[in-house]
């Protein structure tokens, strides 16, 4: 457990947020072949930015609903697709953008002591929701189950492809999840999301983004994913209070070619 303690110690030192559309720390497992994972991410910013800045809508009282569809390719790869939406007083329901995310993992047959996978995410967001309209993310994923404990670390690198952030090059955006299984159904813990800024030239602390969520997961069935939590921002650059929920359902292809 020494490396777990080390990760917990590093959290205050780690610090681009996920835009509050898909607030999730990934595990290393990929969706099985002949299976589709359909998820709805619902995130409400209760206390956020209240002013329009550089043409970007304020985040205060925005409800973000994201549809994520992930298709298993084989035993070690998958591809995911996201549809981002936002609902806010004065703007109604808006389409925000789309991303695509292929991912591969180290097969279990290799016998590695930790789960390891790597995702590449590329996509577009409208300029009224992000000045950086096209972006690319490289997300390594490492996780481990130790008794009732679950730990996942996502040291992501993000790069703007079109927008003012191009000049920043790659930025460091880590995510961390630590959970404890109290029963076979209920586990709880925390998730951390941050943005240190440019790799090699980190932003001043008050310009970095830090979010910590108290979360719970319900393992009601192997075919369902249920996660919910409440998060707070620790810096002025971070939305202060966010509620989030994920509801996912695994669908399997039958021999007839229909889902079940």
Backbone as a ProteinNet text record, in pm:
[ID]
protein_1_A
[PRIMARY]
XXXXXXXXXXXXXXXXXXXXXXXXXXXXXXXXXXXXXXXXXXXXXXXXXXXXXXXXXXXXXXXXXXXXXXXXXXXXXXXXXXXXXXXXXXXXXXXXXXXXXXXXXXXXXXXXXXXXXXXXXXXXXXXXXXXXXXXXXXXXXXXXXXXXXXXXXXXXXXXXXXXXXXXXXXXXXXXXXXXXXXXXXXXXXXXXXXXXXXXXXXXXXXXXXXXXXXXXXXXXXXXXXXXXXXXXXXXXXXXXXXXXXXXXXXXXXXXXXXXX
[TERTIARY]
81.9	0	85.5	218.9	302.1	276.6	256.5	233.8	99.6	0.3	-128.3	-108.5	-30.1	-2.5	69.7	162.5	234.4	139.6	42.9	-52.6	-136	-177.9	-257.5	-175.7	-47.6	38.1	57.9	57.4	79.9	-39.7	-161	-281.2	-269.3	-225.5	-216.1	-114.4	-17.2	86.3	47.2	-49.8	-92.4	-194.5	-182.1	-286.8	-275.4	-606.8	-715	-837.2	-922.3	-1040.9	-1111.2	-1205.1	-1272.7	-1390	-1399.5	-1506.9	-1640.2	-1640	-1762.6	-1867.1	-1823.1	-1915.6	-1907.5	-1787.6	-1766.7	-1666.7	-1720.9	-1637.9	-1622.1	-1510	-1491.7	-1343.8	-1303.1	-1170.3	-1185	-1110.2	-1124.5	-1053	-1115	-1047	-982.7	-895.8	-819.5	-899.6	-1006.5	-1082	-1149.8	-1151.3	-1221.1	-1351.5	-1441.9	-1569.8	-1544.4	-1612.3	-1593	-1639.5	-1580.7	-1628.5	-1774.4	-1844.2	-1987.6	-2068.5	-2017.7	-2087.3	-2080.3	-2183.1	-2189.8	-2221.1	-2140.2	-2167.2	-2230.9	-2354.4	-2424.8	-2432.7	-2379.8	-2375.7	-2437.1	-2500.5	-2549.2	-2477.2	-2400.1	-2332.1	-2413.3	-2455.4	-2533.7	-2456.3	-2417.9	-2337.2	-2397.7	-2426.6	-2489	-2393.9	-2360.2	-2272.9	-2359.4	-2364.6	-2447.4	-2386.3	-2253.2	-2182.7	-2063.9	-2072.3	-1965	-1945.1	-1878.5	-1853.2	-1984.6	-2009.6	-2137.4	-2131.7	-2012.5	-1997.2	-1956.1	-1996	-1949.1	-1808.7	-1712.9	-1573.5	-1522.9	-1475.3	-1421	-1518	-1647.9	-1750.2	-1794.5	-1741.3	-1776.6	-1886.4	-1993.2	-2104.3	-2057.7	-2118.4	-2085.4	-2129.1	-2056.3	-2089	-2193.4	-2220.4	-2313.1	-2450.7	-2499.2	-2629.6	-2641.9	-2530.9	-2536.5	-2557.8	-2648.6	-2666.3	-2606	-2504.6	-2439.3	-2485	-2537.9	-2577	-2492.7	-2420.9	-2334.2	-2373.5	-2394.1	-2418	-2284.5	-2245.1	-2121.7	-2155.1	-2115.7	-2137.5	-2001.3	-1975.1	-1845.9	-1866.7	-1806.4	-1819.6	-1691.1	-1703.7	-1589.3	-1547.9	-1418	-1366.6	-1315.4	-1226.6	-1177.2	-1143.7	-1064.7	-1037.1	-950	-889.8	-798.7	-819.6	-933.4	-954.8	-1103.7	-1130.7	-1266.6	-1259.7	-1376.4	-1383	-1507.9	-1491.9	-1602	-1635.1	-1761.4	-1809.5	-1894.9	-1871.7	-1942.4	-2026.1	-2143	-2227.7	-2248.7	-2196.2	-2205.5	-2323.9	-2401.4	-2509.2	-2504.4	-2566.7	-2575.2	-2713.4	-2768.1	-2896.8	-2877.1	-2924.8	-2904.3	-3011.5	-3056.1	-3154.7	-3101.4	-3183.9	-3143.6	-3083.5	-3039.8	-2979	-3051	-3133	-3205.4	-3113.6	-3159.5	-3080.8	-2993.3	-2862.1	-2767.7	-2678.7	-2651.4	-2546.7	-2412.6	-2320.4	-2190.6	-2081.3	-2080.1	-1975	-1973.1	-1874.9	-1858.9	-1711	-1683	-1546.9	-1548.4	-1435.6	-1417.4	-1295.4	-1301.8	-1197.3	-1167.1	-1066.5	-1021.1	-934	-934.6	-854.3	-806.6	-685.2	-628.7	-578.7	-567.7	-519.8	-422.6	-349.1	-260.8	-346.9	-339.5	-423.5	-393.2	-495.8	-477.8	-378.6	-370.1	-280	-133.6	-100.6	37.3	78.3	-20.1	8.2	68.1	41.8	94.4	31.1	102.4	47.5	-56	-65.6	-167.2	-234.6	-357.4	-425.4	-371.5	-347.5	-292.2	-363.6	-405.3	-461.1	-426.2	-453.5	-419.8	-531	-584.9	-688.1	-638.3	-690.6	-664.8	-800.2	-822.6	-952.1	-933.7	-1015.9	-1006.1	-1146.1	-1164.8	-1297.6	-1311.4	-1437.5	-1475.5	-1574.6	-1558.4	-1657.8	-1681	-1806.2	-1839.2	-1770.3	-1735.2	-1655.3	-1726.6	-1860.4	-1931.5	-1923	-1870.9	-1851.1	-1704	-1618.6	-1474.7	-1401.9	-1311.1	-1236.3	-1145.6	-1104.7	-1024.4	-1119.9	-1151.7	-1261.5	-1224	-1098.1	-1053.2	-943.4	-953.6	-857.1	-821.1	-709.7	-655.8	-608.1	-643.4	-603.5	-537.7	-427.1	-360.7	-375.5	-444	-474.6	-422.1	-308	-267.6	-357.2	-381.8	-470.3	-403.4	-391.8	-337	-433.9	-471.1	-558	-520.5	-574.1	-540.1	-647.6	-682.8	-769.9	-682.9	-690.7	-616.3	-716.6	-762.7	-866.7	-991.6	-1046.2	-1165.1	-1133.4	-1004.9	-964.9	-954.2	-991.3	-972.3	-904.1	-797.1	-723	-705.1	-733.5	-712	-646.8	-545.9	-472.9	-469.9	-509.4	-513.3	-427.1	-297.6	-211.8	-221.9	-332	-362.6	-281.3	-251.2	-190.1	-290.8	-313.1	-410.9	-343.6	-390.4	-333.6	-444.5	-444.9	-537.3	-487.8	-577.3	-544.7	-586.7	-695.2	-740.7	-797.3	-739	-783.6	-665	-691.7	-582.7	-489	-534.5	-450.5	-342.8	-340.5	-238.1	-98.8	-80.3	51.5	98.8	7.6	45.7	107.4	96.3	145.4	64.9	133.1	64.7	48.8	-68.9	-92.9	-116.6	-88.9	-99.4	-229.5	-315.9	-448.9	-472.1	-421.9	-433.6	-572.1	-606.9	-726.7	-692.5	-755.5	-727.9	-857.3	-875.8	-991.6	-944.5	-994.9	-970.4	-1105.8	-1138.4	-1267	-1250	-1346.6	-1345.9	-1481.1	-1481.2	-1604.4	-1653.8	-1760	-1817.5	-1900.6	-1964.3	-2038.6	-2011.2	-2072.6	-2058.7	-2128.1	-2216.5	-2293	-2244.6	-2206.4	-2178.9	-2030.3	-1974.5	-1839.8	-1842.3	-1750.4	-1745.9	-1601.7	-1577.6	-1442.5	-1437.2	-1327	-1314.9	-1253.1	-1280.5	-1219.5	-1158.7	-1043.5	-973.5	-948.3	-969.5	-944	-867.4	-765.9	-687.3	-632.4	-573.8	-503.3	-385.7	-265.2	-144.7	-106	-154.2	-110.9	-4.3	70.7	167.9	274.4	299.7	405.1	539.2	612.9	742.8	737	618.1	602.6	464.3	443.4	311.8	259.8	128.4	63.8	76.4	65.2	59.3	-56.6	-43.2	-140.7	-283.6	-304.4	-441.4	-501.3	-418.1	-468.5	-484.5	-440.8	-458.7	-601.1	-642.4	-776.5	-766	-840.3	-845.5	-990.9	-1037.7	-1171.9	-1160.9	-1226.4	-1231.8	-1378.6	-1413.7	-1551	-1559	-1656.8	-1696.8	-1794.8	-1767.2	-1845	-1887.5	-1989.7	-2033.7	-2060.5	-2034.6	-2061	-2149.7	-2249.8	-2340.2	-2320.7	-2278.4	-2256.1	-2377.2	-2488.6	-2613	-2618.5	-2533.4	-2531.9	-2409	-2350.6	-2238.1	-2273.5	-2402.9	-2445.9	-2476.8	-2468	-2502.2	-2382.6	-2372.2	-2274.5	-2349.7	-2333.1	-2399.5	-2296.1	-2276.1	-2180.5	-2240.7	-2225.7	-2274.5	-2190.3	-2191.3	-2110.2	-2127.9	-2061.2	-2062.4	-1917.5	-1883.7	-1745.9	-1731	-1617.1	-1586.2	-1455.9	-1446.5	-1325.6	-1241.5	-1110.7	-1020.9	-950.6	-969.6	-904.9	-1007.7	-970.3	-1060.1	-1085.5	-994.7	-1009.6	-1100.4	-1151.5	-1230.4	-1373.4	-1471.3	-1610.4	-1620.9	-1695.3	-1687.9	-1768	-1889.8	-1975.4	-2043.7	-2023.8	-2078.1	-2137.9	-2254.1	-2315.7	-2304.9	-2269.6	-2253	-2315.2	-2354.5	-2407.3	-2376.8	-2348.8	-2327.6	-2418.9	-2496.1	-2579.9	-2543.4	-2492.4	-2448.5	-2511.3	-2529.1	-2588.4	-2509.3	-2462.3	-2392.5	-2494.6	-2485.1	-2572.6	-2487.1	-2537	-2457.6	-2524.2	-2440.1	-2490.1	-2516.6	-2635.1	-2664.6	-2622.8	-2634.4	-2598.8	-2686.5	-2803.7	-2893.6	-2855.7	-2757	-2715.7	-2794.6	-2884.9	-2963.6	-2906.9	-2929.5	-2884.8	-2974.2	-2913.1	-2992.6	-2941.5
-121.9	0	127.2	113.2	232.8	325.9	265.9	351.2	421.5	362.9	430.1	554.8	539.7	653.9	763.5	721.7	818.9	896.9	827.7	896.1	996.4	956.2	1047	1169.4	1148.8	1260.3	1354.6	1300.7	1381.1	1466.5	1432.9	1503.7	1654.7	1710.4	1854.9	1913.1	1832.2	1882.8	1871.1	1785.9	1768.7	1873.9	1929.9	2015.9	2034	2076.9	2130.4	2051.8	2105.7	2033.5	1975.5	1883.8	1815.2	1895.7	2022.4	2104.9	2073.9	1989.1	1953.9	1887.8	1820.7	1745.5	1596.4	1546.6	1404.2	1394.7	1396.7	1399.5	1255.2	1195.9	1053.4	1019.1	939.9	880.8	741.2	713.5	587.1	473.2	354.9	232	173.2	75.6	21.6	-75.7	-133.2	-234.6	-174.6	-246.8	-203.9	-282.2	-228.3	-294.6	-422.1	-529.8	-658.6	-654.5	-737.9	-744.6	-788.2	-748.2	-773.4	-711.3	-599.3	-527.9	-378	-307.6	-162.1	-108	-12.3	55.4	189.9	211.6	337.7	409.8	531.4	606.5	744.4	792.8	930.3	998.1	1102.9	1183.4	1309.8	1333.8	1453.1	1532.4	1656.6	1738.6	1878.3	1921.8	2052.5	2140	2256.5	2351.2	2443	2415.8	2494.9	2630.8	2635.6	2762.2	2767.1	2856	2865	3006.9	3021.5	3153.7	3217.8	3344.2	3410.5	3512	3535.2	3634.5	3567.8	3631.3	3587.2	3641	3550.3	3589.5	3552.5	3651.6	3629.1	3552.2	3583.4	3520.4	3383.5	3333.6	3201.8	3216.3	3138.8	3145.2	3115.1	3179.3	3145.6	3004.2	2940.8	2802.9	2794.8	2905	2904.3	2854.5	2752.9	2690.6	2628	2585	2503.7	2357.7	2292.7	2148	2084.3	2004.1	1935.2	1790.1	1749.3	1610.3	1557.1	1449.6	1390.4	1245.6	1210.4	1070.4	1011.8	901.7	833.1	691	656.1	522.7	459.5	343.9	278.1	136.1	105.3	-25.8	-105.3	-227.5	-315.1	-368.8	-366.6	-414.7	-558.2	-579.7	-713.7	-717.9	-816.2	-831	-720.3	-638.6	-537.2	-398.1	-375	-241.5	-207.6	-78	-25.3	110.1	163.2	299.7	365.2	487.7	560.5	686.1	729.9	850.3	929.5	1061.7	1148.8	1252.5	1281.8	1392.1	1482.5	1606.1	1700.2	1794.4	1818.5	1917.1	2002.6	2120.5	2209.7	2272.5	2283.1	2348.5	2459.1	2580.6	2694.7	2799.6	2865.9	2972.3	3079.9	3120	3220.6	3163.1	3037.9	2974.3	2846.2	2792.3	2670.8	2550.7	2450.5	2329.2	2348.4	2327.7	2352.8	2230.5	2202	2105.1	2173.2	2108.5	2168.3	2115.3	1984.2	1927	1776.2	1715.8	1570	1535.2	1420	1366.6	1218.9	1169.3	1026.3	980.2	856.7	811.4	662.4	627.5	487.7	459.1	331.8	294.7	151	126	-8.6	-34	-163.5	-197.2	-315	-330.7	-445.3	-567.9	-674.5	-792.2	-855	-912.5	-977.9	-1093.3	-1155.8	-1269.9	-1232.3	-1104.5	-1061.7	-1070	-1073.6	-1090.1	-969.3	-850.3	-730.7	-712.6	-656.8	-640.8	-531	-443.5	-338	-338.2	-286.2	-268.6	-145.3	-155.2	-43.5	-32.7	87.6	112.9	254.1	284.5	415	457.2	577.8	630.6	756.5	779	899.9	962.1	1083.8	1148.9	1274.2	1287.6	1401.6	1451.6	1585.1	1634.1	1784.3	1826.4	1966.1	2010.8	2136.7	2203.9	2343.6	2389.5	2521.4	2631.2	2739.8	2846	2915.8	2914	2979.1	2897	2773.7	2691.2	2666.7	2681.6	2669.2	2745.2	2837.1	2907.4	2813.6	2703.5	2602.5	2501.5	2521.5	2446.6	2302.7	2280.1	2145	2105.1	1984.1	1942.8	1796	1760.4	1624.4	1588.7	1468.8	1423.2	1286.1	1270.3	1141.3	1103.9	992	956.9	816.8	808.1	679.8	648.8	520.4	477.8	363.1	377.6	272.3	250.1	124.8	100.8	-29.8	-46.9	-162.6	-183.6	-310.5	-347.9	-412.1	-360	-413.9	-440	-565.1	-594.5	-514.2	-440.7	-358.7	-225.9	-195	-67	-74.5	37	51.6	185.1	183	304.2	312.5	429	453.3	589.1	595.1	718.9	744.4	865.4	905.7	1030.6	1016.8	1134.7	1184.8	1252.9	1290.2	1410	1408	1521.5	1573	1705.4	1765.2	1871.5	1880.7	1979.9	2040.9	2174.1	2244.3	2235	2195.5	2186.9	2313.6	2377.7	2504.7	2592.1	2710.2	2801.1	2867.7	2958.9	3032.7	2944.2	2826.1	2738	2665.8	2682.6	2615.7	2651.2	2775.6	2822.6	2753.4	2693.2	2627.7	2490	2435.3	2299.8	2201.4	2100.4	2002.4	2056	2031.4	2063.6	1934.3	1938.7	1820.1	1825.3	1724	1721.8	1587.4	1570.1	1441	1416.8	1289.9	1247.3	1130.5	1125	1019.9	976.2	845.7	791.9	693.4	709.6	614.8	576.4	448.1	401.5	284.9	269.4	159.4	88.7	-43.4	-122	-156.5	-89.7	-116.6	-244.3	-272	-396.4	-442.3	-553.1	-599.1	-505.2	-419.7	-329.1	-184.5	-140.5	1.3	25	117.1	166	318.5	380.2	525.9	570.7	695.8	749.1	888.6	919.3	1051.3	1040.6	1144	1160.1	1299.4	1307.5	1434.9	1464.1	1590.8	1635	1767.1	1781.4	1903	1944.1	2061.3	2113.6	2195.4	2144.3	2215.7	2326.4	2316.4	2409	2347	2430.9	2387.5	2295.7	2185	2094.1	2165.7	2164.9	2231.1	2375.1	2431.1	2569.3	2584.1	2518.9	2514.3	2653.5	2668.2	2795.3	2828.7	2956.9	2991.2	2918.1	2892.9	2809.5	2861.1	2994.5	3045.9	3037.5	3004.6	2985.1	2837.3	2750.3	2607.5	2567.8	2450.4	2401.1	2275.2	2274	2159.6	2133.5	2012.9	1971.4	1840.1	1833.5	1710.3	1673.9	1549.5	1500.7	1390.5	1399.5	1284.7	1204.7	1074.3	995.3	862.2	804.3	668.9	593.5	462.8	373.7	260.1	225.2	115.3	3.2	-112	-228.4	-320.2	-277.9	-353.2	-469.8	-464.4	-569.6	-548.1	-655	-637.4	-554.8	-545.4	-473.1	-325.9	-283.2	-144.9	-72.7	56	144.4	261.9	282.8	392.6	463.3	591	671.8	809.9	864.3	999.8	1064.2	1198.8	1266.5	1416.7	1483	1629.1	1674.5	1780.4	1825.2	1972.5	2008.3	2147.8	2185.8	2312.8	2365.6	2435.2	2415.5	2467.6	2596.7	2643	2766.3	2855.2	2984.1	3079.6	3043	2967	2928.6	2808.2	2751.4	2629	2657.5	2597.2	2607.9	2553.8	2626.4	2599.7	2477	2457.1	2348.1	2280.4	2148.9	2071.8	1941.7	1907.1	1777.1	1692.9	1565.7	1481.6	1344.6	1282.3	1145.8	1079.1	948.6	866.2	745.2	721.6	602.8	530.7	408.2	333.1	195.5	146.2	13.2	-58.6	-179.5	-262.2	-342.6	-334.1	-407.4	-505.9	-627.2	-732.7	-779.6	-799.4	-853.1	-1002	-1045.1	-1187.2	-1245.8	-1376.7	-1441.9	-1393.6	-1344.3	-1294.8	-1154.7	-1092.8	-958.7	-850.3	-888.3	-790.6	-774.9	-656.2	-630.8	-704.7	-741.1	-797.4	-738.8
0	0	0	-4.8	0.4	-116.7	-238.2	-355.3	-348.9	-276.7	-256.6	-172.5	-64.3	22	-56.4	-144.6	-225.7	-316.5	-380	-466.7	-388.4	-268.3	-186.2	-146	-120.6	-85.4	-203.2	-325.1	-444.4	-483.7	-435.6	-480.8	-465.9	-351.8	-343	-440.3	-486.1	-574.5	-721.3	-751.9	-890.9	-928.4	-1029	-1071.1	-1220.8	-1686.6	-1753.3	-1714.8	-1666.7	-1624.7	-1745.7	-1722.8	-1830.7	-1885.5	-1849.7	-1900.6	-1837.1	-1734.9	-1661.7	-1750.6	-1855.8	-1940.3	-1909.5	-1896.6	-1870.4	-1755.9	-1633.4	-1513.5	-1466	-1504.1	-1478.9	-1477.6	-1380.3	-1380.1	-1439.8	-1547.2	-1617.4	-1545	-1548.5	-1514.6	-1638.7	-1619.4	-1732.5	-1818.8	-1766.3	-1840.4	-1962.1	-2072.7	-2193.2	-2207.5	-2287.9	-2313.5	-2393.9	-2356.4	-2421.9	-2566.7	-2653.3	-2792.1	-2796.5	-2901.1	-2917.3	-2804.4	-2749.1	-2642.8	-2667.7	-2620.7	-2628.5	-2491	-2444.4	-2318.6	-2348.7	-2302.5	-2322.8	-2188.5	-2184.9	-2059.8	-2077.1	-1970.8	-1962.8	-1847	-1879.1	-1778	-1755.7	-1631	-1596.5	-1491.9	-1525.5	-1436.7	-1426.4	-1304.1	-1280.9	-1200.8	-1257	-1188	-1102.5	-974.5	-882.4	-854.2	-849.2	-826.4	-919.9	-1020.1	-1118.7	-1166.3	-1278.5	-1336.3	-1379.7	-1337.6	-1363.5	-1476.6	-1531.5	-1636.8	-1768.5	-1880.3	-2011.7	-2032.2	-2053.8	-2067.7	-2206.3	-2281.8	-2416.4	-2505.1	-2492	-2574.5	-2528.6	-2415	-2362.7	-2258	-2272.2	-2178.9	-2036	-1936.5	-1797.7	-1763.4	-1671.8	-1633.8	-1523.3	-1455.7	-1341.9	-1383.5	-1316.2	-1338.5	-1477.8	-1536.1	-1657	-1618.7	-1691	-1679.9	-1804.1	-1784.6	-1896.1	-1899.9	-2014.4	-2035.7	-2151.8	-2125.2	-2226.6	-2249.6	-2375	-2412.8	-2456.7	-2393.9	-2429.9	-2474.9	-2595.1	-2650.3	-2677.2	-2615.4	-2630.1	-2680.1	-2794.9	-2857.2	-2838	-2784.5	-2773.7	-2909.8	-2938.4	-3067	-3052.6	-2956.8	-2925.5	-2776.7	-2733.2	-2590.5	-2533.2	-2619.1	-2567.3	-2627.5	-2695.2	-2752.4	-2760.4	-2768.9	-2779.7	-2848.4	-2887.3	-2937.9	-2880.1	-2829	-2768.5	-2846.5	-2837	-2904.5	-2807.2	-2801	-2707.5	-2781.1	-2724.9	-2769.2	-2648.6	-2653.5	-2542.1	-2562.7	-2455.9	-2460.3	-2333.7	-2343.1	-2228.5	-2223.4	-2103.1	-2081.1	-1978.3	-2011.3	-1923.1	-1949.7	-1845.9	-1860.6	-1955	-2051.1	-2147.8	-2274.4	-2268.9	-2385.4	-2426.5	-2338.4	-2370.2	-2380.8	-2456.2	-2476.7	-2599.3	-2583.4	-2690.2	-2713.2	-2841.1	-2873.8	-2857.1	-2787.3	-2757.1	-2849.4	-2873.5	-2956.7	-2949.1	-3014.6	-3017.3	-3005.6	-2943.7	-2935.8	-2973.4	-3020.8	-3044.1	-2965.5	-2912	-2820.7	-2840.2	-2920.9	-2923.9	-2801.8	-2757.8	-2640.4	-2652.5	-2606	-2601.2	-2459.6	-2424.3	-2289.8	-2296	-2188.7	-2173.1	-2142.8	-2221.5	-2195.1	-2059.2	-1997.4	-1868.1	-1877	-1995.9	-2012.9	-1995	-2000.8	-1980.2	-1833.1	-1744	-1602.5	-1533.8	-1582.8	-1516.8	-1379.4	-1281.4	-1145.2	-1133	-1233.4	-1235.3	-1371.4	-1376.7	-1504.1	-1574.2	-1704.7	-1781.5	-1915.6	-1950.1	-2082.6	-2126.3	-2252.5	-2308.8	-2404	-2382.2	-2471.2	-2540.9	-2661	-2739.4	-2771.6	-2725.7	-2746.2	-2830.4	-2934.9	-3025.6	-3056	-3056.9	-3087.8	-3088.8	-3102.9	-3124.9	-3018.5	-2973.9	-2890.6	-2946.5	-2947.1	-3000.2	-2919.4	-2990.4	-2929.2	-2814.6	-2810.3	-2700	-2571.3	-2581.5	-2462.9	-2432.5	-2531.6	-2509.9	-2620.3	-2584.6	-2689.6	-2768.1	-2705.2	-2773.3	-2836.7	-2965.2	-3026.4	-3063.1	-3103.1	-3135.6	-3038.2	-2984.4	-2882.8	-2898.8	-2839.9	-2843.8	-2703.8	-2658.8	-2526.1	-2534.7	-2464.6	-2447.6	-2300.8	-2273.9	-2134.8	-2100.1	-2034.6	-1977.2	-1856.1	-1832.8	-1724	-1649.5	-1520.3	-1435.2	-1320.4	-1291.8	-1176.8	-1107	-987.8	-905	-799.2	-775.2	-664.1	-557	-435.2	-321.3	-209.5	-196.3	-98.6	-130.6	-32	-58	-125	-143.9	-201.1	-353.2	-419.9	-563.3	-588.5	-667.5	-699.1	-849.6	-909.2	-1051.9	-1069.6	-1155.2	-1180.3	-1330.2	-1373.3	-1513.5	-1534.8	-1558.2	-1580.1	-1723.9	-1757.1	-1895.3	-1942.7	-2072.2	-2141.5	-2242.8	-2243.6	-2334.2	-2420.7	-2544.9	-2637.1	-2721.3	-2731.7	-2819.4	-2963	-3053.8	-3195.9	-3269.7	-3221.4	-3280.1	-3169.1	-3153.4	-3049.1	-2981.9	-2888.5	-2823.6	-2742.5	-2700.9	-2621.7	-2700.2	-2833.6	-2914.9	-2865.4	-2825.5	-2782.2	-2655.6	-2579.8	-2454.4	-2475.4	-2596.4	-2616.8	-2533.1	-2480.8	-2396.1	-2254.2	-2195.8	-2056	-1978.3	-1849.2	-1764	-1685.9	-1704.9	-1644.6	-1575.7	-1453.9	-1386.8	-1327	-1316.3	-1245.6	-1155.7	-1040.4	-942.8	-876.1	-859.5	-788.2	-682.7	-562.8	-454.9	-395.6	-398.5	-347.4	-252.2	-164.3	-67.3	-73.4	-91.2	-100.9	39.7	82.9	215	214.1	99.8	80.2	-62.9	-104.7	-242.7	-341.1	-291.2	-378	-367.9	-249.7	-225.3	-201.1	-277.8	-250.4	-255.6	-185.4	-178.7	-163.6	-194.8	-184.2	-242.2	-311.2	-370.9	-510.2	-590.6	-722.4	-729.4	-791.6	-804.7	-952.5	-993.2	-1129.7	-1123.1	-1207.6	-1202.2	-1336.7	-1338.6	-1454.7	-1404.7	-1426.1	-1384.8	-1481.6	-1604.7	-1706.7	-1795	-1861.9	-1962.2	-1901.9	-1968.9	-1925.5	-1933.9	-1822.9	-1816.8	-1771.8	-1764.7	-1718.5	-1657.2	-1540.9	-1480.2	-1443.6	-1448	-1417.8	-1269.3	-1233.8	-1091.9	-1024.1	-895.9	-825.6	-837.8	-832.8	-838.7	-978.3	-1081	-1216.4	-1251.3	-1162	-1181.6	-1144.7	-1189.3	-1157.8	-1073.4	-963.7	-873.3	-836.4	-858.2	-815.9	-739.7	-624.7	-546.3	-524.6	-560	-548.3	-443.2	-357.2	-276.2	-360.1	-379.5	-474.5	-413.7	-474.9	-441.5	-570.3	-568.1	-681.1	-633.1	-715.1	-682.9	-783.9	-736.9	-823.2	-812.6	-874.1	-864.2	-961.1	-1067.4	-1168.3	-1255.2	-1311.3	-1403.5	-1526.8	-1558.5	-1678	-1652.6	-1525.8	-1493.8	-1432.3	-1461.2	-1397.1	-1335.9	-1205.3	-1135.4	-1049	-1075.5	-1001.1	-979	-860.5	-835.8	-726.5	-725.9	-626.6	-630.9	-538.7	-530	-519	-596.1	-601	-570.5	-517	-486.8	-556.6	-595.2	-654.6	-550.4	-560.3	-457.3	-497.2	-621.6	-666.1	-735.4	-754.4	-819.3	-964.6	-1026.9	-1167.3	-1186.2	-1075.8	-1081.2	-1037	-1108.1	-1062.8	-920.9	-837.1	-693.3	-648.9	-705.5	-657.6	-775.7	-788.3	-900.4	-848.1	-900	-873.5	-1000.7	-985.7	-1103.4	-1081.5	-1195.7	-1192.8	-1324.9	-1318.4	-1437.5	-1428.3	-1533.1	-1542.1	-1670.7	-1657.1	-1773.8	-1780.6	-1903.4	-1925.1	-2033.4	-2003	-2101.7	-2180.9	-2312.4	-2402.4	-2480.5	-2498.2	-2559.7	-2688.9	-2790.1	-2915.9	-2901.7	-2942.3	-2947.2	-3080.6	-3095.2	-3221.4	-3336.8	-3302.9	-3406	-3453.3	-3383.3	-3419.5	-3349.3	-3255.6	-3180.8	-3041.5	-2982.9	-2847.1	-2748.4	-2634.8	-2524.9	-2393.6
[MASK]
++++++++++++++++++++++++++++++++++++++++++++++++++++++++++++++++++++++++++++++++++++++++++++++++++++++++++++++++++++++++++++++++++++++++++++++++++++++++++++++++++++++++++++++++++++++++++++++++++++++++++++++++++++++++++++++++++++++++++++++++++++++++++++++++++++

